C-alpha cells in the first residue's frame, strides 16, 4: 500500500455570515474547486502500509513540500511495528525523496518556517518499539532535506500531538493524563533554534481533553481548541 497525496485547490464564494449563523459551503467543481493530479509516493518499504501522513509546505516556496508518515512494518502487529519516514518534494509533489528514520512509535507531525527551519515531532523510541512514549523533536535547517543529529526528548505525550509554526516560533501541543484519568492539554514553545519549553497547561478539570491543534495569529496570539472525550 502506498501513500497518496491529493493536491486540491478550493476557492469559496458567497456572502459573509454573522458569528451567530452557520455557514455551509456548496462546492461546485465547475466554479469552486480544481482537483489536481493524484501522486503516489513510493517508499523504500515496498508493500507496507504508510499511515497517518502529515504534510507541510514551505511558506516561501510552493514547490517545497514535506510529508511525515508511519510505516507499518508488520501488518499482523500494526500497533507495535510503526517506524518513522519523511518524504521531501522540491517540485510541487511530482517526485519525492524518502528519509527512513530508525525511530519507532506513533504520531508524526511537521511544521516549517519561512526560512526553511523545520521541526518534526514523534512519540516513541529509537532502534525498536519499546512501549514507551517520550516526545521526540527532530530539526532541519533546509526544510527536511537533511536532518540534524540532535534530537530533543521530552516527557511522555499522547495521541493528539500537533505542531504549528509562524515566522521563527513553533508551538506544540500534546495531552497529559492525570491520576484521575482526566487529561490536560500541554502547550510547548520553541523560539528560533532554542529547545521546546512548556509554557501553558489547559486544565481538563477531571475530563479528558483531546484534538488540540494550535493556531498562531499574526499578532502572536496562540489559539488551542480542545474537546472533552
C-alpha positions in Angstrom: 0.0 0.0 0.0 1.5 3.4 -1.0 0.9 6.8 0.5 -1.3 9.1 -1.6 -1.2 12.8 -1.6 -4.2 14.7 -3.0 -3.5 18.2 -4.2 -6.7 20.2 -4.1 -7.3 23.9 -4.5 -10.7 25.1 -3.2 -12.0 28.7 -3.7 -15.1 29.6 -1.8 -17.5 32.2 -2.9 -20.6 33.6 -1.1 -21.8 36.2 1.3 -20.3 36.6 4.7 -22.1 35.1 7.7 -22.6 36.6 11.1 -21.0 34.8 14.1 -24.4 33.5 15.1 -25.0 31.8 11.8 -23.7 28.5 10.4 -22.1 28.9 7.0 -22.3 26.0 4.6 -20.0 25.9 1.5 -21.6 24.3 -1.6 -18.7 23.2 -3.7 -19.3 23.3 -7.5 -16.4 21.6 -9.3 -17.1 23.9 -12.3 -16.7 27.0 -10.2 -15.2 26.4 -6.7 -12.6 23.6 -6.9 -9.8 22.4 -9.2 -8.6 18.9 -8.3 -5.1 18.3 -9.3 -3.3 15.1 -10.3 -3.1 12.3 -7.7 0.5 11.5 -6.9 1.7 8.2 -5.4 4.6 8.5 -3.1 6.9 5.4 -3.5 8.5 4.2 -0.3 11.6 2.0 0.0 9.4 -0.2 2.2 7.5 -1.7 -0.8 4.2 -3.3 0.0 4.0 -1.9 3.6 1.2 0.4 4.6 2.0 4.1 5.2 -0.5 5.7 7.6 -1.3 8.9 9.4 0.6 11.2 6.9 1.1 14.8 7.7 2.1 17.4 5.1 3.8 20.8 5.5 4.6 23.4 2.8 7.5 25.9 2.7 5.9 29.3 3.3 8.2 30.9 0.8 8.4 28.2 -1.8 5.2 26.5 -3.1 7.2 23.7 -4.7 8.9 22.6 -1.4 6.7 20.0 0.4 7.4 17.8 3.4 5.4 14.7 4.4 5.9 12.5 7.5 4.2 9.2 8.0 4.2 6.0 10.0 5.4 2.8 8.2 3.6 -0.3 9.5 6.4 -2.9 9.2 4.3 -5.9 10.4 0.6 -5.9 9.2 -0.2 -8.6 11.7 1.1 -6.4 14.6 0.4 -2.9 13.4 0.4 -1.1 16.8 3.9 -2.3 17.7 5.7 -2.1 14.4 5.4 1.5 13.2 8.6 3.3 12.2 9.1 6.9 11.0 9.7 8.1 7.5 9.8 11.6 6.0 9.5 12.5 2.3 10.6 15.7 0.6 9.5 17.1 -2.7 11.1 20.1 -4.4 8.9 20.2 -7.5 5.4 20.6 -6.0 4.7 17.0 -5.3 5.7 15.4 -8.6 8.7 13.5 -7.3 9.6 12.6 -3.7 12.7 11.5 -1.8 12.4 9.4 1.4 14.4 9.6 4.6 13.9 6.5 6.8 14.3 7.3 10.4 15.2 4.5 12.8 12.6 5.6 15.3 9.5 3.6 16.3 6.2 4.7 17.7 3.4 7.0 16.6 2.0 10.3 15.6 4.3 12.2 13.2 3.7 15.9 12.7 5.7 18.6 11.0 5.9 22.4 10.8 8.1 24.6 8.6 9.1 28.3 8.9 9.7 30.7 6.0 13.5 30.3 6.1 13.3 26.5 6.0 13.7 25.8 9.7 11.7 22.7 10.3 10.5 20.6 13.3 9.2 17.1 13.1 7.5 15.6 16.2 7.2 11.9 17.0 6.2 9.8 20.0 8.4 6.8 20.6 11.9 5.3 20.9 15.0 4.8 18.8 16.0 1.5 17.3 12.9 -0.5 18.2 9.4 -0.3 19.6 9.8 -0.3 23.4 6.2 0.5 24.6 7.5 3.9 25.8 6.2 7.2 24.6 8.6 10.1 25.1 8.1 13.1 22.7 10.9 13.5 20.2 11.7 16.6 18.2 13.7 16.4 15.0 15.0 19.6 13.4 16.1 20.5 9.9 17.7 23.7 8.6 16.7 23.1 5.0 13.0 22.1 5.1 13.5 18.4 5.8 16.1 17.7 3.1 18.6 16.8 5.7 18.0 16.3 9.5 20.2 17.4 12.4 21.7 14.8 14.7 20.5 16.4 17.9 17.0 15.2 18.9 15.2 16.8 21.8 13.4 14.4 24.1 10.6 15.4 26.5 8.3 13.5 28.9 5.5 11.3 27.6 2.9 12.5 25.2 -0.3 11.1 23.9 -2.5 11.0 20.8 -3.4 14.5 19.7 0.1 15.9 19.3 0.2 18.8 16.9 2.7 21.4 15.7 2.3 24.9 14.2 4.9 27.5 13.0 4.8 31.2 12.3 8.0 33.1 11.5 10.6 31.6 13.9 8.2 30.4 16.6 7.0 26.8 16.9 4.2 25.7 19.2 3.5 22.1 20.1 0.5 20.6 21.9 0.0 17.2 23.5 -2.3 15.5 26.0 -1.0 14.7 29.5 -3.0 12.2 31.6 -3.7 12.8 35.3 -4.0 10.3 38.1 -7.8 10.5 37.9 -7.6 9.5 34.2 -8.6 13.0 33.1 -6.2 14.7 30.7 -4.9 18.2 30.3 -3.6 19.9 27.1 0.0 21.0 27.4 1.4 23.8 25.2 5.2 23.9 24.4 7.0 26.8 22.7 10.3 26.9 20.7 11.8 30.2 19.6 14.4 30.1 16.9 16.7 27.2 17.4 16.1 27.0 21.2 14.6 24.0 22.8 10.9 23.4 23.4 9.7 24.5 26.8 6.3 24.1 28.5 4.5 27.4 28.6 0.9 26.6 29.4 -1.5 23.9 30.6 -5.2 23.7 29.8 -6.9 22.1 32.8 -9.3 19.3 31.8 -10.9 19.5 35.2 -11.1 15.8 35.5 -12.3 15.2 31.9 -10.1 14.0 29.1 -9.2 16.8 26.6 -8.2 15.8 23.1 -7.9 17.2 19.5 -5.8 20.2 20.3 -4.2 21.5 17.2 -2.8 25.0 17.8 -3.3 28.0 15.5 -1.0 31.1 15.5 -2.3 34.5 14.7 -0.2 37.3 13.2 -0.2 39.3 16.4 1.4 36.4 18.3 -1.8 35.0 19.9 -2.0 31.2 20.1 -5.4 29.5 20.0 -5.8 25.9 21.1 -9.1 24.2 20.6 -9.9 21.0 22.6 -12.9 18.7 23.1 -13.9 16.6 26.0 -13.5 12.9 25.1 
